[in-house]
Amino acid sequence: MEIDRAVTAEDVVLLKETTPQEYRAWLLDLTGGFVPDDLRLRMPSPEEELKTLLDRMQPGDQLWLARSRVYEPHALIGNKGIAVVREGAAIWYRVALHH
């Protein structure tokens, strides 16, 4: 199953430039910040978790925290996630949390 999807600038709002480590901290904060130690120990590193997105990046690309602009049927309002940004525009997006 493909978890990353191609997007355009009209699909997502860019919130803040990020790194894989900052993304992990943001995601944990969005989910309340509490993760039991046994689960935390089994979590892949942020780089492993984002491997497919990172593999799509070219020199000069950036990672940005982002949120959806469009309504999606399986989300109440939309979602938040992480995007690969090239030349100022989101081109790949991964949903982290539906809201």
Secondary structure, 3 states (H helix, E strand, C coil): CCCEEECCCCCEEEEEEECHHHHHHHHHHHCCCCCCHHHHHHCCCHHHHCHHHHHHCCCCCEEEEEEECCCCCCCCCCEEEEEEEECCEEEEEEEEEEC
